[in-house]
Amino acid sequence: IQAGGAAEARALAPRAAAAGAWLLDLSPAFRLEPGVALLAPGVNPQALKRARKRRIAALPQPSALFAALVLRPLMALAPLERVVALSLQPASGAGKEGMDELFSQTRASFVHDIPAPQHFPKPIAFNLIPQTGGFDAEGETAEEALFPRELRKMLDPDLRAGCTALRAPVFV
């Protein structure tokens, strides 16, 4: 389900699971909760067995999913000690408003009249912004904070991992 976001998923998923349904949640609501499988095809097929009681499974954020898909075969060859990732997030990750701002700033740049940023903290046209959402108390964005936690849940609880997320001036 993607019932409009995490709040809706938290309200609907337990009721549906209690009625006997299995749920695959696309929102971030259940990704890190114990007893909820965080699924990645070909990475952790055993995760569903651990999720039988809650009957809820979740998909990881795209950065963690793609990293897990690449890292699992490498782990078969040698143990991983540490993962350091760079995630370039498109303007579409900030919704329609983000894409509209990229479009208007790009078009305006050709006549040297870039409008002030409305949705992003800095101009996005022809620019990488080292921020994909708000910062937490440790100075990380949600993307940067969740990436290592989701990788550990899918691959290895002892894996040392980190991520830097940048907003990139591409639409998708």
C-alpha positions as CSV (number, residue, x, y, z in Angstrom):
1,I,0.0,0.0,0.0
2,Q,1.0,3.6,-0.4
3,A,-2.0,5.2,1.1
4,G,-0.7,8.7,0.6
5,G,2.2,8.5,3.0
6,A,3.5,7.2,6.3
7,A,0.7,8.4,8.5
8,E,-2.0,6.7,6.4
9,A,0.0,3.5,6.1
10,R,0.4,3.4,9.9
11,A,-3.3,3.8,10.3
12,L,-4.4,1.3,7.6
13,A,-1.7,-1.5,7.6
14,P,-2.3,-3.0,11.0
15,R,-6.1,-3.2,10.4
16,A,-5.6,-4.9,7.1
17,A,-3.0,-7.3,8.5
18,A,-5.3,-8.1,11.5
19,A,-8.0,-9.0,8.9
20,G,-5.6,-11.6,7.3
21,A,-4.0,-9.6,4.5
22,W,-0.3,-9.4,3.7
23,L,0.9,-5.9,3.0
24,L,3.7,-4.5,1.0
25,D,4.2,-0.9,2.2
26,L,5.9,1.5,-0.1
27,S,6.0,4.4,2.4
28,P,8.7,4.8,5.0
29,A,6.3,4.0,7.9
30,F,7.5,0.4,8.7
31,R,11.0,0.1,7.1
32,L,12.9,0.0,10.3
33,E,10.4,-1.6,12.7
34,P,11.2,-5.0,14.2
35,G,9.2,-7.8,12.8
36,V,8.6,-6.0,9.5
37,A,10.5,-7.5,6.5
38,L,12.5,-5.0,4.5
39,L,12.5,-6.6,1.1
40,A,15.0,-6.5,-1.7
41,P,14.6,-9.0,-4.6
42,G,17.5,-11.5,-4.5
43,V,19.0,-9.9,-1.5
44,N,17.1,-11.2,1.6
45,P,14.5,-13.8,0.7
46,Q,14.5,-15.1,4.3
47,A,13.1,-11.8,5.6
48,L,9.5,-12.8,4.8
49,K,9.8,-15.7,7.2
50,R,10.6,-13.4,10.0
51,A,7.6,-11.2,9.1
52,R,4.9,-13.8,9.4
53,K,3.5,-12.5,12.7
54,R,3.0,-8.9,11.6
55,R,2.1,-9.7,8.0
56,I,3.7,-6.4,6.9
57,A,6.6,-6.0,4.5
58,A,8.2,-2.8,3.3
59,L,10.4,-1.7,0.5
60,P,13.6,0.2,1.3
61,Q,14.4,3.7,0.0
62,P,15.8,3.5,-3.5
63,S,19.4,4.3,-2.6
64,A,19.5,1.5,-0.1
65,L,17.7,-0.9,-2.4
66,F,20.1,-0.3,-5.3
67,A,23.1,-0.6,-3.0
68,A,21.9,-3.9,-1.6
69,L,21.3,-5.3,-5.0
70,V,25.0,-4.6,-5.9
71,L,26.5,-5.4,-2.6
72,R,24.9,-8.9,-2.0
73,P,26.8,-10.6,-4.8
74,L,30.0,-8.9,-3.6
75,M,29.4,-10.2,-0.1
76,A,29.4,-13.8,-1.5
77,L,33.0,-13.2,-2.7
78,A,34.4,-11.4,0.4
79,P,33.0,-9.9,3.6
80,L,32.2,-6.2,3.6
81,E,33.9,-4.0,6.1
82,R,32.4,-0.6,5.3
83,V,30.2,1.0,2.7
84,V,30.4,4.7,1.7
85,A,27.8,5.9,-0.7
86,L,26.9,9.1,-2.6
87,S,23.2,9.4,-3.5
88,L,22.3,11.9,-6.2
89,Q,18.6,12.7,-5.8
90,P,16.6,14.2,-8.7
91,A,14.3,17.2,-8.4
92,S,11.3,14.9,-8.8
93,G,12.2,13.6,-5.3
94,A,10.9,16.9,-4.0
95,G,7.6,16.4,-5.9
96,K,6.1,18.5,-8.6
97,E,7.2,21.7,-6.9
98,G,10.8,20.7,-7.2
99,M,10.5,19.9,-10.9
100,D,8.7,23.2,-11.6
101,E,11.4,25.1,-9.8
102,L,14.2,23.3,-11.7
103,F,12.4,24.1,-15.0
104,S,11.8,27.8,-14.3
105,Q,15.3,28.4,-13.0
106,T,16.9,26.5,-16.0
107,R,14.8,28.5,-18.5
108,A,15.5,31.8,-16.7
109,S,19.2,31.2,-16.6
110,F,19.4,31.6,-20.4
111,V,18.3,35.3,-20.0
112,H,20.3,35.8,-16.7
113,D,17.2,36.1,-14.6
114,I,17.2,33.2,-12.2
115,P,14.4,33.6,-9.7
116,A,14.9,33.2,-6.0
117,P,14.6,29.6,-4.7
118,Q,11.1,28.8,-3.4
119,H,11.3,25.0,-2.7
120,F,15.0,24.3,-2.4
121,P,17.4,26.1,-0.1
122,K,19.6,27.3,-3.0
123,P,19.1,27.6,-6.8
124,I,18.8,24.0,-8.2
125,A,19.5,24.9,-11.9
126,F,23.0,23.8,-12.8
127,N,23.8,23.2,-9.1
128,L,24.2,20.3,-6.7
129,I,22.7,21.0,-3.3
130,P,24.1,19.1,-0.3
131,Q,20.7,18.8,1.3
132,T,17.7,16.5,0.5
133,G,15.2,17.6,3.1
134,G,15.7,18.8,6.7
135,F,18.6,18.0,8.9
136,D,18.4,16.0,12.1
137,A,20.2,16.7,15.4
138,E,23.3,14.9,14.0
139,G,23.4,17.1,10.9
140,E,22.1,14.3,8.5
141,T,19.1,14.4,6.3
142,A,16.6,11.6,6.5
143,E,18.1,10.0,3.3
144,E,21.6,10.0,4.9
145,A,20.4,8.7,8.2
146,L,18.2,5.9,6.9
147,F,20.6,4.5,4.3
148,P,23.0,2.8,6.7
149,R,20.2,1.5,8.9
150,E,18.3,0.0,6.0
151,L,21.4,-1.6,4.6
152,R,22.2,-3.2,8.0
153,K,18.7,-4.5,8.2
154,M,18.9,-6.1,4.8
155,L,22.5,-7.3,4.7
156,D,24.4,-7.4,8.0
157,P,23.6,-5.8,11.3
158,D,27.3,-5.1,11.9
159,L,27.9,-3.4,8.6
160,R,29.5,0.1,8.9
161,A,27.9,2.3,6.3
162,G,27.4,6.0,5.5
163,C,25.8,8.1,2.8
164,T,26.0,11.6,1.5
165,A,22.9,12.7,-0.3
166,L,22.9,15.6,-2.8
167,R,20.0,17.1,-4.7
168,A,20.9,17.1,-8.4
169,P,19.6,19.3,-11.2
170,V,17.9,16.6,-13.2
171,F,14.1,16.1,-13.4
172,V,14.0,12.3,-12.8
